[in-house]
Amino acid sequence: MEPGAMAMESQLEGEIDWAPCAQAEQTGGIGEIQELFKTFRSCSGKEVPAYFAKNLASEQEVMRILQAARHGLEYSTRPDSVDGQPSFETYVFDRGDVLEQRLWDCVCDLVLHRLLPWLRERFRCPGAALCTCLMRRYLANERRAHPAHFDAHAFATCVVGLNSQDFAGGLYIQPTPSSPRSYVRLGPGDAVLHRYDLRHGVEVMHGERYSLIFWFKDSLDSCRLGTTPWYSVAAAGGDGDAAYNIANLLYLDGKLAEARSWYLAAATAGQADAALNLAVMSDQGLGGAHDPGEAQRWFEAASDRGKGAASRHLAVQHLQSPNPRRRWRGLRLLVRAANLHDTQSLVLLHQLPSATTGLDLHSRDLCLRLAAEKGNLQAQLEVGSKLLERWYYLIDSPSSWSECQRLWARATRLLQRAANAGDMGSGLRLAAACRHPEAVAKGSVRRPLHESWWWLRRVLAGAVTTAPLAQQAAALHAEHYVAVQPTAAAHFLRHEEDEGCQDACRGNLRRGWLTHLVPGKQLKMIDVVIVSDDGEDSGVEALWSQQRKILRACIVDECTDDADGWRLVQSLHVDVIFSDSSALSS
């Protein structure tokens, strides 16, 4: 192997070099606001414009918006349409309905008197209308990135900067997968405006970011009906990005055969994202016949056009070959995929032996840490768990106090990010770690019982909601969880609404996972139905009484006589742990 052959290539990525906007000079721009301009070349070879406005929102408006965003909103964790990760967003306005009045009052004048006139003038669309306004956040223990994508459902998008002084990174424009990322530095009140055909994403390196986003349609009718008429003309003219967006919308509607046809049209026009999707559909027989030959051809096309996931797919094929030359090509493809921000490729570079990659142990670990920082759940769980194990090893040593504090902060940050993205194993490790006596004694955890219960409850909600993972959650829970006293658990049930969760004492039926931790004996996990009244009169104590009856009946079935069963009930340290997911209500 040649020395230095495995060195990671670096891409030159920086901020956008904006230019004066000629259209603004011709039309008078948007009042006294400075406007700039930049074009990007798409996969199809066309010039795609983006516009930048300095201080479009005033300092006072930004302050009011940030105040509402940080202290007055609840952020949804429903899956994002781009990558399926929790979205951490809240809708302010959608299809004519104001959903967050306080924040809408802060942005209404901005929309009516600055954004809409600017959009209608620049994109020559006098009927354009606001369809959706939303707020997104990127916090240290939540999502940090949004993969490069198109806003397929929007005719145009505007993003307003709010707190650029609090983070590094942010919004970037990447017109093709192989082009470097160009970051858009949006100061407080600055705005960037672009159409549906500009590929963009988000990556926050450190700090916390709040982003105000506006999605516009070409008319009110398009907004009300959920249609995208602007794609028809563009796609008919050979616009690969338009064809790709049509395919995505059809795929989301379950029209797989039509989607595959449009992916083919887009891929033929040079669209890299479409080539990858077409390869996957051909490989899996979605929307048409299973065609390994066609799949291979489009995987190779997507790889050549800069799709890291396609390069990884091909790399795995080559690495499994007995031919040394093919294995070498597979290794180069894997490194290329990692340089194209494919985090799973970084994980594979960590997992492959040094004899294969030429990477020493330190470099392999660096690949895993980089994947974890970039949001790979598998890497976050592995790195966070290793850091936590190191913390367990050093916690009893008085001389390693500062090192333990550093390890705790790094471990819990990664595990929290993974748990917030739905990884059950990370949540269970947090639940157990928060109850560790030394974490409590040395102040790493302020409210150990509360924090442990919170993470466990989140895990169990996800485990029951995703049925195939339920048994895995049960096993992990039995292995890692430290018992919660019934009185304390009842206390937190009383205050679940304060944590943004549904009160488990209300509703007709709740389904939960019942774990019995008995001194000297660990009983199996039993699926139970928990019944309560509609109102508050039943209270927590009545609910616990009902659960004890169910618990006693379950245990008696496993004991030789009723007396033995009752003694086991009396000796329990923990009774019932609930799922708080509303999807579980019958």
Salt bridges, closest charged atoms under 4 A:
GLU13 OE2 - HIS341 NE2 3.25
GLU35 OE2 - ARG122 NE 2.62
GLU47 OE2 - ARG41 NH2 2.60
GLU61 OE2 - ARG114 NH2 2.77
ASP80 OD1 - ARG136 NH2 3.86
ASP80 OD2 - HIS146 NE2 3.18
ASP83 OD2 - ARG143 NH2 2.87
GLU89 OE1 - ARG136 NE 2.84
ASP109 OD1 - HIS113 ND1 2.75
ASP109 OD2 - ARG114 NH2 2.65
GLU142 OE2 - ARG137 NH2 2.70
ASP151 OD1 - HIS149 NE2 3.39
ASP151 OD2 - HIS200 NE2 3.31
ASP166 OD2 - ARG70 NH2 2.91
ASP190 OD2 - LYS54 NZ 3.35
ASP197 OD2 - LYS46 NZ 2.81
ASP197 OD2 - ARG195 NH2 2.79
GLU203 OE1 - ARG181 NH1 2.40
GLU203 OE2 - LYS374 NZ 3.22
GLU208 OE2 - ARG70 NH2 3.69
ASP221 OD1 - ARG224 NH1 3.55
ASP239 OD2 - LYS46 NZ 2.22
ASP273 OD2 - ARG199 NE 3.16
ASP273 OD1 - LYS307 NZ 2.87
GLU294 OE1 - ARG260 NH2 3.30
ASP342 OD2 - ARG312 NE 2.58
ASP365 OD1 - HIS350 ND1 3.73
GLU373 OE2 - ARG413 NH2 2.85
GLU373 OE1 - ARG417 NH1 3.94
GLU382 OE2 - HIS350 NE2 3.31
GLU382 OE2 - LYS386 NZ 3.54
GLU403 OE2 - ARG406 NH2 2.68
GLU479 OE2 - HIS480 NE2 3.68
GLU496 OE2 - ARG457 NH1 3.35
GLU497 OE2 - ARG506 NH1 2.90
GLU499 OE2 - HIS450 NE2 3.60
ASP503 OD2 - ARG506 NE 3.63
ASP527 OD2 - ARG511 NH1 3.11
GLU536 OE2 - ARG506 NH2 2.78
GLU541 OE2 - ARG494 NH2 3.39
ASP562 OD1 - ARG552 NH2 2.80
ASP564 OD1 - ARG567 NH2 2.25
ASP575 OD2 - ARG548 NH2 3.56
